[in-house]
Amino acid sequence: MDRLPGLYLDRVTLGWIVAGGGASALFFFTSIFVPLIGSFLGILSPIPLMVLCLRKGWSAGGLASLVAAFLIGISLKPEVALYFMVQFALLGLVASLLIAKRMSFGLIMLAASLTVAAGFFLLVGFQAASTHQGIFETLKKPLQNNIQAVLNSYRGLYGPGARETSSMFQKMLSYLVALFPALIIIGSWVILLFDLYIMDRFRLVPGQGILRAYDLNFWRASDPLIWFVIVPGFVVFLLHGSLRMIGLNILIVALTVYFFQGLCIINYYFTKKKTPTFIKLLFYLVLFVMQFIAIMVVLLGLLDMWMNFRKIPQGPDITLPSGSEGSDKENGN
């Protein structure tokens, strides 16, 4: 008799779930208890869950995320486990589900990041309501405590110098909290891209080269996205208060998309011209050091909507795998 579709918890599958949840929790623990390198390892937390989703099904990944949350909850606090579920588990689970359904790359990134942002602010909202504070005050308090701890660690800062430094950090903190929605979304994109690269690089999901399947050298944003630059741009320059902050968040997110599109164009020509690796590394090093170069990359992504630098077919969220029409043009066929 054939089995109905679903998750069957035999010993092997159960072992995968426990191991995946334990590995995800371990990566998360390093971000809390290990200085410097721990923050880097912490963003790997979604990888075990994503691997389970793509190899054993979404149910296995979901159960593994509950295992990880349980381990984090009993080791730290239940609130920390909830933030893990939102920040890392949801990101990996939503992205894996859409990847399995072969959705477009742009939709995967957008849906996963918006899910994380919605869940994050929902948790913050509940926390704010329970303490009778505003959402931004709730966000500001832990950041303020961390900044104060850093200032206290530098014993040379005292007197007027300490007051001036503290005042400068407080102003930066206000802007940081106001831009938190954009930072959550962009941070989710960075984590997801890095995790997908690691999964492809080490072939953690046999037979699936996820980023290679989408061939990001040919990726482009949908044309209507330009209105998320134009309209918020006017809002930022003409209005004030909350509307200006909302417009600024939207503008930053949209410009980040065009920055990524500019990188795709540059990498396309690096690949086409067979540029040596050390020149690529030198360029990316200069890119992240010099803001002027980063602005030029954003402009390159914006102009691509009209110039079509890679001569790829027009349309929203073009995804061309290797060997497709775009690749044929590159090879001169």
Rosetta blueprint (number, residue, H / E / L):
1 M L
2 D L
3 R L
4 L L
5 P L
6 G L
7 L L
8 Y L
9 L L
10 D L
11 R H
12 V H
13 T H
14 L H
15 G H
16 W H
17 I H
18 V H
19 A H
20 G H
21 G H
22 G H
23 A H
24 S H
25 A H
26 L H
27 F H
28 F H
29 F H
30 T H
31 S H
32 I H
33 F H
34 V L
35 P L
36 L L
37 I H
38 G H
39 S H
40 F H
41 L H
42 G H
43 I L
44 L L
45 S L
46 P H
47 I H
48 P H
49 L H
50 M H
51 V H
52 L H
53 C H
54 L H
55 R H
56 K H
57 G L
58 W H
59 S H
60 A H
61 G H
62 G H
63 L H
64 A H
65 S H
66 L H
67 V H
68 A H
69 A H
70 F H
71 L H
72 I H
73 G H
74 I H
75 S H
76 L L
77 K L
78 P H
79 E H
80 V H
81 A H
82 L H
83 Y H
84 F H
85 M H
86 V H
87 Q H
88 F H
89 A H
90 L H
91 L H
92 G H
93 L H
94 V H
95 A H
96 S H
97 L H
98 L H
99 I H
100 A H
101 K L
102 R L
103 M L
104 S L
105 F H
106 G H
107 L H
108 I H
109 M H
110 L H
111 A H
112 A H
113 S H
114 L H
115 T H
116 V H
117 A H
118 A H
119 G H
120 F H
121 F H
122 L H
123 L H
124 V H
125 G H
126 F H
127 Q H
128 A H
129 A H
130 S H
131 T H
132 H L
133 Q L
134 G L
135 I H
136 F H
137 E H
138 T H
139 L H
140 K H
141 K H
142 P H
143 L H
144 Q H
145 N H
146 N H
147 I H
148 Q H
149 A H
150 V H
151 L H
152 N H
153 S H
154 Y L
155 R L
156 G L
157 L L
158 Y L
159 G L
160 P H
161 G H
162 A H
163 R H
164 E H
165 T H
166 S H
167 S H
168 M H
169 F H
170 Q H
171 K H
172 M H
173 L H
174 S H
175 Y H
176 L H
177 V H
178 A H
179 L L
180 F H
181 P H
182 A H
183 L H
184 I H
185 I H
186 I H
187 G H
188 S H
189 W H
190 V H
191 I H
192 L H
193 L H
194 F H
195 D H
196 L H
197 Y H
198 I H
199 M H
200 D H
201 R H
202 F L
203 R L
204 L L
205 V L
206 P L
207 G L
208 Q L
209 G L
210 I H
211 L H
212 R H
213 A H
214 Y H
215 D L
216 L H
217 N H
218 F H
219 W L
220 R L
221 A L
222 S L
223 D H
224 P H
225 L H
226 I H
227 W H
228 F H
229 V H
230 I H
231 V H
232 P H
233 G H
234 F H
235 V H
236 V H
237 F H
238 L H
239 L L
240 H L
241 G H
242 S H
243 L H
244 R H
245 M H
246 I H
247 G H
248 L H
249 N H
250 I H
251 L H
252 I H
253 V H
254 A H
255 L H
256 T H
257 V H
258 Y H
259 F H
260 F H
261 Q H
262 G H
263 L H
264 C H
265 I H
266 I H
267 N H
268 Y H
269 Y H
270 F H
271 T H
272 K H
273 K L
274 K L
275 T L
276 P L
277 T H
278 F H
279 I H
280 K H
281 L H
282 L H
283 F H
284 Y H
285 L H
286 V H
287 L H
288 F H
289 V H
290 M L
291 Q H
292 F H
293 I H
294 A H
295 I H
296 M H
297 V H
298 V H
299 L H
300 L H
301 G H
302 L H
303 L H
304 D H
305 M H
306 W H
307 M H
308 N L
309 F L
310 R L
311 K L
312 I L
313 P L
314 Q L
315 G L
316 P L
317 D L
318 I L
319 T L
320 L L
321 P L
322 S L
323 G L
324 S L
325 E H
326 G H
327 S H
328 D H
329 K H
330 E H
331 N L
332 G L
333 N L
